[in-house]
Protein backbone atom coordinates (compact mmCIF):
# COMPACT_ATOMS: atom_id res chain seq x y z
CA UNK A 1 0.00 0.00 0.00
CA UNK A 2 1.39 3.41 -0.99
CA UNK A 3 1.96 5.90 1.82
CA UNK A 4 -0.47 8.79 1.94
CA UNK A 5 1.31 12.06 1.11
CA UNK A 6 1.51 14.61 3.88
CA UNK A 7 -0.39 17.87 3.43
CA UNK A 8 2.59 20.25 3.43
CA UNK A 9 1.67 23.94 3.48
CA UNK A 10 3.74 27.09 3.72
CA UNK A 11 4.00 28.73 7.12
CA UNK A 12 2.24 31.74 5.60
CA UNK A 13 -0.78 29.63 4.58
CA UNK A 14 -0.80 27.84 7.94
CA UNK A 15 -0.68 31.13 9.86
CA UNK A 16 -3.60 32.42 7.81
CA UNK A 17 -5.55 29.21 8.45
CA UNK A 18 -5.61 29.47 12.23
CA UNK A 19 -8.08 32.35 12.27
CA UNK A 20 -10.61 29.92 10.76
CA UNK A 21 -10.21 27.74 13.85
CA UNK A 22 -10.66 30.66 16.24
CA UNK A 23 -11.28 34.31 15.29
CA UNK A 24 -9.52 35.41 18.48
CA UNK A 25 -6.22 34.82 16.74
CA UNK A 26 -7.11 37.61 14.34
CA UNK A 27 -8.18 39.86 17.23
CA UNK A 28 -4.77 39.41 18.84
CA UNK A 29 -2.09 38.63 16.26
CA UNK A 30 0.55 38.23 18.98
CA UNK A 31 -1.43 35.32 20.45
CA UNK A 32 -1.65 33.74 17.01
CA UNK A 33 2.09 34.14 16.49
CA UNK A 34 2.81 32.61 19.90
CA UNK A 35 0.45 29.70 19.20
CA UNK A 36 2.42 28.97 16.04
CA UNK A 37 5.73 29.13 17.91
CA UNK A 38 4.35 26.71 20.52
CA UNK A 39 3.11 24.33 17.81
CA UNK A 40 6.49 24.23 16.09
CA UNK A 41 8.26 23.60 19.40
CA UNK A 42 5.74 21.02 20.61
CA UNK A 43 7.33 18.11 18.75
CA UNK A 44 4.07 16.98 17.15
CA UNK A 45 4.24 18.99 13.92
CA UNK A 46 6.63 18.11 11.11
CA UNK A 47 8.33 21.07 9.44
CA UNK A 48 10.97 21.69 6.78
CA UNK A 49 12.51 24.48 4.73
CA UNK A 50 14.68 24.97 1.68
CA UNK A 51 17.33 26.65 3.81
CA UNK A 52 17.93 28.48 7.08
CA UNK A 53 20.82 30.84 7.55
CA UNK A 54 22.15 33.50 9.88
CA UNK A 55 20.62 36.87 9.01
CA UNK A 56 23.89 38.70 9.67
CA UNK A 57 26.20 36.19 7.99
CA UNK A 58 24.20 34.95 5.01
CA UNK A 59 26.91 32.38 4.18
CA UNK A 60 26.41 30.61 7.53
CA UNK A 61 23.76 27.88 7.32
CA UNK A 62 21.85 27.07 10.51
CA UNK A 63 20.17 23.71 11.27
CA UNK A 64 16.45 24.45 11.31
CA UNK A 65 15.90 22.21 14.35
CA UNK A 66 18.36 24.37 16.32
CA UNK A 67 16.35 27.49 15.45
CA UNK A 68 13.01 25.92 16.39
CA UNK A 69 14.23 24.40 19.66
CA UNK A 70 14.89 27.84 21.18
CA UNK A 71 12.53 29.90 19.03
CA UNK A 72 11.41 33.16 20.63
CA UNK A 73 9.56 35.03 17.90
CA UNK A 74 8.48 34.57 14.28
CA UNK A 75 7.78 37.08 11.56
CA UNK A 76 6.21 35.28 8.61
CA UNK A 77 6.16 36.40 4.99
CA UNK A 78 4.76 34.75 1.87
CA UNK A 79 7.74 32.53 1.13
CA UNK A 80 10.09 33.05 4.07
CA UNK A 81 10.21 33.71 7.80
CA UNK A 82 12.46 35.67 10.13
CA UNK A 83 13.08 33.77 13.37
CA UNK A 84 14.52 35.12 16.60
CA UNK A 85 16.10 32.39 18.71
CA UNK A 86 18.81 31.69 21.29
CA UNK A 87 22.05 29.76 21.31
CA UNK A 88 23.90 28.64 24.43
CA UNK A 89 27.67 28.41 24.81
CA UNK A 90 29.13 26.53 27.76
CA UNK A 91 32.60 27.55 28.99
CA UNK A 92 34.65 26.13 31.84
CA UNK A 93 36.75 28.22 34.20
CA UNK A 94 39.45 26.52 36.27
CA UNK A 95 40.66 27.93 39.60
CA UNK A 96 43.60 26.98 41.80
CA UNK A 97 46.73 25.08 40.92
CA UNK A 98 48.85 22.09 41.74
CA UNK A 99 46.82 19.31 43.33
CA UNK A 100 43.84 21.57 44.10
CA UNK A 101 41.88 22.51 41.04
CA UNK A 102 38.28 23.70 40.92
CA UNK A 103 36.28 23.95 37.72
CA UNK A 104 33.07 25.89 37.19
CA UNK A 105 30.88 25.88 34.10
CA UNK A 106 29.18 28.99 32.75
CA UNK A 107 26.40 29.14 30.20
CA UNK A 108 26.17 32.21 28.01
CA UNK A 109 23.03 32.74 25.96
CA UNK A 110 23.15 34.70 22.73
CA UNK A 111 20.17 36.03 20.82
CA UNK A 112 20.33 35.37 17.10
CA UNK A 113 18.17 35.89 14.04
CA UNK A 114 17.78 33.47 11.14
CA UNK A 115 16.15 33.74 7.76
CA UNK A 116 14.16 30.63 6.83
CA UNK A 117 13.54 30.17 3.12
CA UNK A 118 10.34 28.51 1.89
CA UNK A 119 9.33 26.99 5.26
CA UNK A 120 6.56 24.40 5.29
CA UNK A 121 4.69 22.32 7.87
CA UNK A 122 2.10 19.53 7.88
CA UNK A 123 -1.20 21.38 8.11
CA UNK A 124 -3.30 18.57 9.63
CA UNK A 125 -0.78 18.07 12.45
CA UNK A 126 -0.59 21.82 13.00
CA UNK A 127 -4.38 22.21 13.28
CA UNK A 128 -4.64 19.20 15.59
CA UNK A 129 -2.01 20.69 17.91
CA UNK A 130 -3.76 24.06 18.05
CA UNK A 131 -7.13 22.45 18.80
CA UNK A 132 -5.75 20.23 21.54
CA UNK A 133 -3.31 22.58 23.26
CA UNK A 134 -3.77 26.21 22.25
CA UNK A 135 -7.51 26.93 22.12
CA UNK A 136 -8.81 28.76 25.23
CA UNK A 137 -11.35 26.98 27.36
CA UNK A 138 -14.93 27.42 26.27
CA UNK A 139 -14.19 28.07 22.60
CA UNK A 140 -16.60 26.30 20.24
CA UNK A 141 -15.00 25.18 17.01
CA UNK A 142 -16.71 25.83 13.68
CA UNK A 143 -18.49 22.79 12.22
CA UNK A 144 -16.04 20.49 10.49
CA UNK A 145 -12.94 22.11 11.95
CA UNK A 146 -12.20 19.44 14.56
CA UNK A 147 -9.67 17.00 13.18
CA UNK A 148 -9.87 14.25 15.74
CA UNK A 149 -8.10 14.14 19.06
CA UNK A 150 -9.46 15.19 22.42
CA UNK A 151 -9.47 18.76 23.56
CA UNK A 152 -8.10 19.62 26.97
CA UNK A 153 -10.46 19.63 29.92
CA UNK A 154 -10.33 23.20 31.26
CA UNK A 155 -9.83 23.95 34.93
CA UNK A 156 -13.31 24.46 36.50
CA UNK A 157 -12.36 27.93 37.74
CA UNK A 158 -12.50 29.33 34.20
CA UNK A 159 -16.28 29.07 34.03
CA UNK A 160 -16.68 31.37 37.04
CA UNK A 161 -13.82 33.55 35.77
CA UNK A 162 -15.73 33.95 32.51
CA UNK A 163 -18.79 35.12 34.44
CA UNK A 164 -16.59 37.61 36.30
CA UNK A 165 -15.14 38.86 33.01
CA UNK A 166 -18.60 39.38 31.54
CA UNK A 167 -19.63 41.27 34.67
CA UNK A 168 -16.51 43.46 34.34
CA UNK A 169 -17.35 44.25 30.71
CA UNK A 170 -20.95 45.05 31.64
CA UNK A 171 -19.59 47.72 34.00
CA UNK A 172 -16.60 48.96 31.98
CA UNK A 173 -17.50 48.24 28.40
CA UNK A 174 -16.13 45.80 25.87
CA UNK A 175 -12.41 46.33 25.12
CA UNK A 176 -11.53 47.53 21.64
CA UNK A 177 -8.06 47.69 20.07
CA UNK A 178 -6.04 50.61 21.42
CA UNK A 179 -8.12 51.48 24.50
CA UNK A 180 -6.05 49.40 27.00
CA UNK A 181 -9.18 47.87 28.50
CA UNK A 182 -8.05 44.37 27.53
CA UNK A 183 -4.93 44.82 29.68
CA UNK A 184 -7.06 46.04 32.59
CA UNK A 185 -9.41 43.07 32.21
CA UNK A 186 -6.48 40.63 32.09
CA UNK A 187 -5.07 42.13 35.29
CA UNK A 188 -8.48 41.94 36.96
CA UNK A 189 -8.89 38.26 36.08
CA UNK A 190 -5.31 37.43 37.09
CA UNK A 191 -5.97 38.96 40.52
CA UNK A 192 -9.42 37.35 40.73
CA UNK A 193 -8.16 33.80 40.18
CA UNK A 194 -5.15 34.50 42.42
CA UNK A 195 -7.51 35.32 45.28
CA UNK A 196 -8.84 31.77 44.78
CA UNK A 197 -5.38 30.19 45.03
CA UNK A 198 -5.02 29.59 41.30
CA UNK A 199 -2.01 31.09 39.56
CA UNK A 200 -2.05 30.56 35.78
CA UNK A 201 0.47 32.03 33.36
CA UNK A 202 -0.33 35.50 32.05
CA UNK A 203 -0.48 34.07 28.53
CA UNK A 204 -3.19 31.62 29.66
CA UNK A 205 -5.25 34.44 31.16
CA UNK A 206 -4.84 36.42 27.93
CA UNK A 207 -6.15 33.51 25.83
CA UNK A 208 -9.30 33.27 27.96
CA UNK A 209 -9.83 37.04 27.98
CA UNK A 210 -9.58 37.26 24.19
CA UNK A 211 -12.16 34.46 23.91
CA UNK A 212 -14.52 36.19 26.32
CA UNK A 213 -14.22 39.46 24.42
CA UNK A 214 -15.23 37.60 21.26
CA UNK A 215 -18.21 36.02 23.03
CA UNK A 216 -19.35 39.14 24.87
CA UNK A 217 -22.87 40.35 24.19
CA UNK A 218 -24.39 42.83 26.65
CA UNK A 219 -27.83 41.31 26.18
CA UNK A 220 -26.68 37.70 26.60
CA UNK A 221 -23.71 37.52 28.96
CA UNK A 222 -22.43 34.57 30.98
CA UNK A 223 -23.90 36.07 34.12
CA UNK A 224 -27.12 34.17 33.44
Helices and strands as residue ranges (DSSP letters): E 8-10, H 11-21, H 24-27, H 29-41, E 47-48, E 51-54, H 64-69, E 71-76, E 80-97, E 100-117, E 120-122, H 123-129, I 130-134, H 157-172, H 181-194, H 202-215
